[in-house]
């Protein structure tokens, strides 16, 4: 089963604005926050959304410019994710509402606005902004590709972009504001350093499209988070946040009687928690499978099939603690057998399509009629892998049509996958194609350097 994702931060804080406005972010604001955190903590994957926006024409920037701007900013040491801060979000909203425009090739001085909202470090902030984009993803990509600095050199000017500046470990907290109108979607992101406090936050969501990340409309409302002696309840976007000067030994998330308990390291001040929580219909199905596994006669094929079905159904879920314990106990007799089967299937990815298909078929026979959906998905892997490899052997310009078609196929496969390891393959293959289609950017950067 996939566990609750917990990311430990180095520093940062939340300061709730003393206003009558709600501190709950919207779904689109949470999208911008999560995408920027992905860019900071997993740059290879995080930049894909920006490269795709450049290729589609949503962002007017050469891919080579984006690649060169990363030099010196993207380091081997991964910076911490940034936490939502309602005060910074209030400042971001004011910047948008005042019609503020970004200066050309320079950082926006937002110190006056930050003083107005009583942010403790009004001179130390980074602003990313885009106006009138067709959607939130394009707005985010445009905000990341704003030119903030141009340095003249003997060879050629060095262009620095806001998205790479946002990846520096200096920034510890974030405020986001989104405004929609007939002209499009406008976005403002404000990054700050933040004073020293105990704080926690995250987002609870249901990954409907199974792309492994939060999207607008996936938030789960009504989840109660208890930490640092305080509690917070998620709104429609699924986001929650707590700030205090009191430490805590544990964090608890609960909804509809389902609870997740997580111990915290003593003295840990900053915690970011995202929970991909299963829906009521999925929980009901798991409960039914638990009953079937419990009732099936011991040491029979029927028992094995029931256990395997329960194991497979629960693998992609982050269940509450009580159900997770029952599932673990019931599926333990088939767990290692399943793990061995899965690993053997993954090993076939190094074989030819014909040989891999034969090996997968043999494994399927060993299980009798158990897990038909698992083996159906596994049987499709060799040809899909070969299609990806074939695309990546082509010249990038000639591979565009085929690559986009395969990416669509991979997206469909992700939506119906039953095995986490297969999902990882799909995402890696998707990224391989995206990287290959943009590989002309690296060639262009090298050519200009020479």
C-alpha positions, -999 to 999 in steps of 0.1 A, spaced: 0 0 0 12 35 -7 20 54 25 11 89 34 37 113 20 56 132 46 82 159 37 103 174 65 112 211 59 142 229 72 124 262 81 95 284 73 62 294 89 26 304 86 13 337 98 -25 339 96 -35 373 84 -56 393 109 -84 400 84 -119 389 78 -109 372 46 -107 334 44 -73 319 45 -84 288 26 -67 287 -9 -87 278 -40 -81 246 -60 -62 266 -87 -40 282 -60 -32 248 -46 -23 236 -81 3 265 -84 17 257 -50 21 220 -56 36 225 -90 62 249 -77 71 224 -49 75 197 -75 99 220 -95 119 226 -63 121 190 -50 120 170 -83 133 193 -110 134 168 -138 97 161 -134 87 195 -123 100 212 -155 80 190 -178 48 211 -174 68 242 -184 85 226 -213 51 214 -226 37 249 -223 67 262 -243 62 236 -270 24 242 -272 30 279 -277 14 289 -244 48 303 -233 68 324 -257 103 313 -247 129 292 -264 136 259 -246 173 266 -248 168 298 -228 150 278 -201 178 252 -200 206 278 -198 188 297 -170 189 267 -148 227 268 -146 239 275 -111 204 275 -97 195 238 -98 219 221 -75 224 185 -63 211 194 -28 173 194 -29 158 225 -14 129 221 10 93 224 -2 77 257 7 47 259 30 15 280 24 14 312 44 -20 330 44 -3 364 49 18 360 18 -14 349 -1 -31 381 10 -1 401 -3 -3 381 -36 -40 390 -40 -33 427 -34 -6 427 -60 -30 412 -85 -59 434 -76 -39 466 -78 -30 458 -114 7 458 -106 29 451 -136 62 433 -135 93 454 -144 112 444 -174 141 421 -166 140 430 -129 126 418 -96 93 434 -85 97 453 -52 67 442 -31 80 456 2 51 481 5 24 455 0 42 432 25 43 459 51 6 465 46 -2 429 54 23 429 83 47 403 69 78 402 92 104 405 64 89 429 39 122 433 20 130 397 15 105 382 -10 103 370 -46 73 376 -68 63 355 -98 33 367 -118 14 361 -151 -18 377 -163 -47 366 -186 -35 331 -194 -60 305 -208 -57 283 -177 -38 279 -144 -11 256 -158 -2 281 -185 -4 309 -160 20 290 -138 44 283 -167 44 319 -178 51 331 -142 81 307 -140 95 319 -173 94 357 -165 129 372 -171 141 387 -138 177 395 -147 199 399 -177 237 399 -172 259 409 -201 289 387 -208 316 386 -235 300 356 -252 262 363 -248 238 377 -223 229 355 -194 191 354 -189 178 344 -154 142 333 -150 118 335 -121 112 298 -119 148 290 -113 152 318 -87 122 302 -70 142 269 -66 167 285 -43 167 271 -7 164 307 5 126 305 2 107 286 29 71 297 25 47 307 -2 16 328 -8 -6 322 -39 -34 342 -55 -55 335 -86 -80 357 -103 -102 347 -131 -120 370 -156 -132 370 -192 -96 379 -201 -83 347 -186 -65 334 -155 -41 356 -136 -16 343 -110 7 358 -84 31 338 -63 50 354 -34 79 335 -18 93 345 16 119 334 41 97 333 72 106 335 110 112 305 133 80 288 144 64 253 146 42 249 116 25 222 95 4 221 64 -5 201 33 -33 190 11 -58 161 12 -70 151 -22 -83 122 -43 -62 116 -73 -91 111 -98 -69 110 -129 -41 90 -111 -14 113 -123 3 112 -89 -3 149 -82 -30 173 -70 -53 189 -96 -81 214 -91 -113 198 -81 -96 169 -63 -95 184 -29 -112 167 1 -131 190 25 -138 183 61 -106 165 70 -94 174 105 -57 178 111 -45 178 147 -9 188 155 10 212 178 -19 212 202 -41 228 175 -65 216 148 -74 227 113 -101 216 89 -97 214 52 -119 235 29 -130 226 -6 -94 227 -20 -82 202 6 -55 224 20 -48 229 57 -23 247 78 -13 252 115 12 276 131 21 279 167 51 281 191 42 248 207 59 215 196 41 182 191 49 145 191 23 134 166 1 144 137 -34 130 132 -56 133 101 -92 121 103 -124 121 82 -156 101 85 -142 80 113 -111 71 93 -79 82 110 -42 84 102 -17 88 130 19 98 124 46 102 151 68 133 147 105 135 155 110 153 188 117 190 182 107 188 145 93 223 137 81 221 101 60 194 85 44 192 51 19 164 47 -1 154 16 -27 127 18 -42 110 -13 -73 99 6 -96 72 -8 -133 80 -15 -162 65 4 -170 41 -26 -135 28 -26 -134 23 11 -168 4 8 -152 -19 -18 -122 -25 4 -145 -34 33 -163 -59 11 -131 -75 -1 -120 -78 36 -152 -97 44 -147 -120 14 -111 -127 24 -121 -135 60 -150 -158 49 -131 -178 23 -121 -213 35 -85 -215 46 -59 -233 24 -81 -231 -7 -77 -215 -41 -108 -194 -33 -89 -180 -2 -58 -172 -23 -79 -154 -50 -97 -134 -23 -65 -124 -6 -49 -115 -39 -79 -94 -49 -77 -75 -16 -40 -70 -19 -43 -56 -54 -72 -33 -46 -54 -18 -16 -19 -13 -31 -26 22 -46 -45 34 -15 -35 53 16 -60 38 40 -68 47 75 -47 29 102 -74 4 112 -82 -8 77 -45 -9 67 -38 -32 97 -66 -56 87 -55 -56 50 -19 -63 60 -29 -93 82 -52 -108 56 -29 -105 27 3 -115 44 1 -152 31 2 -140 -6 23 -108 -2 57 -122 -9 44 -144 -37 29 -113 -53 60 -93 -48 81 -120 -65 57 -121 -95 57 -83 -99 95 -82 -98 98 -110 -124 74 -91 -147 95 -59 -143 126 -78 -151 110 -88 -185 112 -52 -195 148 -59 -205 137 -87 -228 124 -86 -263 86 -82 -268 82 -118 -277 102 -132 -248 86 -108 -223 52 -118 -234 60 -155 -229 73 -149 -194 43 -129 -184 20 -155 -197 38 -182 -177 35 -161 -145 -2 -157 -152 -8 -194 -154 9 -199 -120 -18 -178 -104 -47 -196 -120 -76 -172 -124 -64 -147 -98 -58 -110 -105 -70 -109 -141 -68 -71 -142 -31 -72 -130 -20 -96 -157 -40 -79 -184 -21 -47 -176 12 -65 -174 7 -81 -208 5 -47 -224 38 -35 -210 63 -50 -235 47 -34 -266 42 -1 -248 78 -1 -237 90 -8 -273 68 20 -286 85 45 -262 119 32 -272 111 35 -309 99 71 -304 131 80 -286 152 66 -314 137 91 -338 148 126 -344 129 149 -320 112 170 -347 101 138 -365 89 121 -333 64 148 -322 32 132 -336 41 97 -324 54 109 -291 22 128 -283 1 98 -293 21 76 -269 18 101 -241 -20 100 -246 -18 62 -243 3 64 -212 -21 89 -196 -50 65 -202 -29 36 -188 -22 56 -156 -59 62 -151 -67 25 -150 -35 11 -135 -37 -14 -106 0 -16 -96 21 13 -82 53 -1 -100 35 0 -133 24 36 -126 61 45 -121 69 30 -154 42 50 -172 53 82 -156 90 75 -164 81 67 -200 60 98 -203 89 119 -190 113 102 -213 93 112 -243 88 147 -230 126 150 -225 133 136 -259 109 159 -277 127 188 -260 162 175 -265 167 200 -292 169 226 -264 200 211 -250 216 209 -285 207 245 -291 222 255 -257 254 236 -265 256 252 -300 253 287 -287 279 280 -259 304 269 -286 
